[in-house]
Amino acid sequence: MLTVKDIHVYYGPIHAIKGVSFEVNDGEIVALIGANGAGKSTILKTVSGLLHPKTGSIEFNGEDITKVEPHRIVKKGLAHVPEGRRIFLRMTVMENLEMGAFTQKSVREEDLERIFERFPRLKERRKQIAGTLSGGEQQMLAIGRALMSHPKLLMLDEPSMGLAPILVEQIFEIIKELNDSGTTILLVEQNAGMALEIADRAYVLETGNITLSGTGAELMCSEEVRKAYLGA
């Protein structure tokens, strides 16, 4: 579904991503793990068109999207839930969800019902200003807003960041459910243990390079990964 080939990404003179290649197959959960500043968020921004690589290519469903504008990428079926959630704080929950459907011809009632079925808390708070929601509710809203665009591939950047442990478990259950219902997932996550637990495959990123790859189970058993990311 997604093929990233030898991308190099710069912030001015800083070489942030150095020849990264990876792929995501239809129906998978693929995790990118690594320390802060390794380049994980930069990769997601590059895939979603917010940044452009200096060299290399990105293909989505066999189509080159390397230079395509972000809103056109969303329309093709790729949605990005950014780090820090980035919801519209002064809008209501309902208005945020409606914004998620901006690439669709109209906001369909059945789409809203589908979101409210998955996130009952959002239904209770649909008229509430989004900035007054708790961190967990804001994360649910960010995911719900992305789902309104009918994504084939959903990219999640640090969905567990800043959440209480019980909410972290809930968010990971939601990710697994979304995948089980047919959405392919590319997950960037600092909670390496939980990410590897649900991932079909994973890549380890260090200072802009992929240093390890394998199935979630293989990397969970890797001594290098255990020492660096699992506190073992």
N, C-alpha and C positions, 0 to 999 in steps of 0.2 A: 504493500500500500504506500509506504513512504521509503524513499531511498535517498540518503544524504551521501554525496560523494566528494571526499577530499576538500571540504570547505575551509577556507581561511578567512577569518573575520578580524577586523581591526577597529579599535576605538582610537582615531587619530594615529599616533605612532605606535600605540600599544597593540601587539599581536595577541589577541585574546583567544582565538580558536585556531589551532595549528594542524590543518590537514585531517579533520575529523570525518570519518565515514561510518555509517551504521544504517540499519534498515529496521522497519517495523512491518510485520506481516499482518494481513487481515485477521482480526479476531484476537490478537495478542494483547497482553499487558507487557510493555517494555519499560524498564526503569533505567534512568540515568542517575547514578549516585556519585558523590564526591564531596570534598570539603568546600567550605565557603570560598568563593572566588575562583573555583575550578573552571567556570565557564558554562555551567549547566543552563542557567537562565538565558545566557547569550545565544545558545544553540536554539532554544525554543523561540526566542524573538526572531532569529534568522529564518527558521522554518516558517513562521507565521507572517513573514514579510515586513516586520517592523525594523529589521536590519537587513542589509544585503551583504553577501560574502564578496570579498575581493576576487577570489577564484573558487572554483568548485561548482557543483550543481545540486539542486534539490528537485526530486520528482515525486509527485503525489498522484497515485493511480495512473502511472505511466505518462503523466503530463509534466513538462518542465515548469516549475513555479518559481525558479530562482529570482526572477526580476518582477514577479507579479505583485500588484498592490494588495495590502492586507485584506481589504473588504472583498476583493475578488477571490482571495484564498478561502475566506469564510464561506462564500457562496458555493465553492467547490466541495465543501464538506469537511473543512478542517477548522476546529475551534480551539482557542487558547484561553485557559483560565490563568491569569498572570499571578506572579508572586505578590502577596499583599492584597489580593482579592480585587482591588480596583473597581468596586461597585460605585454607582452614582449615589453618593451619600445623601444628597438633598432631595432625591426622588423617592417615591414610595417603592415598596417591594414590587407591586404590580407594574409600575412604570419601568423599573429595571428589567423585569422579565420581558416586557413589550419591546424594550430596546434590543434585547437579545434576538428578536425576530426581525430585525431591520432588513435582512437580506431576503426574507420571505415576502410573498405578495400581500399577506395580511396576517394578523395575529389570530391564530385559530384557537377556538375554545377548547378543543380536544388536546392541544399542546399544553395549554395552561393546566388543564385537569391532570394531565400526565405528570407534570412537575409537582402539582399539589399532592398528588397521590404518593409520589416518592418523598416529598418534603412537607408533611402535614403542618409543620411549624410555620412555613411560609404562607400557607393558606390562612392560618389564624392571624398572621400579621400582614396580610396583603395590602392593607391601607396605611401601614406604618412607614414612617420615614426610615430609609435603609440605614442611615448613620446611627440610629438608636438601637439597632440590633446588636446582639452579642457577637463575639468573634466567630463562634460556631455557626450561628444563623447567617452571618455575612458570607461565610465560606459556602454554605448550602445555596445561598442566593447567587453567588458567583458561578457555581456549577450549574444551577438551574437556568441562569441567563444564557450560558453557553449552549445548553441543551436545546434551547428554543430555536437555534439555527439548524437543527437536525444534523449534527456532525457525524461523519463516518469515523473520523479520528478526533479524539478529545485529548488535548495536551494540558496537563495539570502541573503547575509550578509551585512546589512546596505547599500542598493543600493542608498539611497538618501543622504548619508553622504557628506558634503562639497559642495553640489550643490545649485545653486540659486533657490528660490521658484518656478519660472516658470518651471525649469527643473525637480524639484521634482515632480510636477504635471504630467509632461510628462512621467517620469519613472513609476509612479504609474498607469498611463493609459496603458503603455506598459505591465506591470505585469498583469493587468486585461485582456487585449487582449490575452496575452499568455494563461491565464487560460481559457478564453472563447473558445480558439481554441484547448483545450484538454490537456494542460500541467498542472500537479498538482504542487502546489507551497508551499514551506516551507520558510517563510519570517521572518528574524530577522531584527528588525527595531526600532530605537530610536524615530522616529516620530510616537508615539503611536496612535495619532488621525487618521492619514491617513492609518496606518496599520489596525486598527480596522474597519475602514470604508469599506475596501475591503475584510476583512477576513471573511470566513465562521465560523471559530472557532479560539480561541486564548488561549494562556497560558501566565501567568505572572510569571517571574522568579526573585527570590530574593536570593542573596548569595548562588547560587547553588541549590536552592530548587524551585519547582513549588508551588506557594502559592494560585493561583486562576486559574480557567479555565472556559470557557463558549463560547457562540457564540460571534462574534464580537460586535453585538448590545448589548448583555447583559453586556459585560465588558465596553462598551462605557457608559452605564448607571450606572455602579458601582461607588458609592461615593468614595470608596477606590482608584480605578483606576483614577477617575477624579482628585482627590487631588494629587496623586503621579505622574501621567504621563501626564495629560491633562491640568494642570495649572488652574483647576477650584476649 
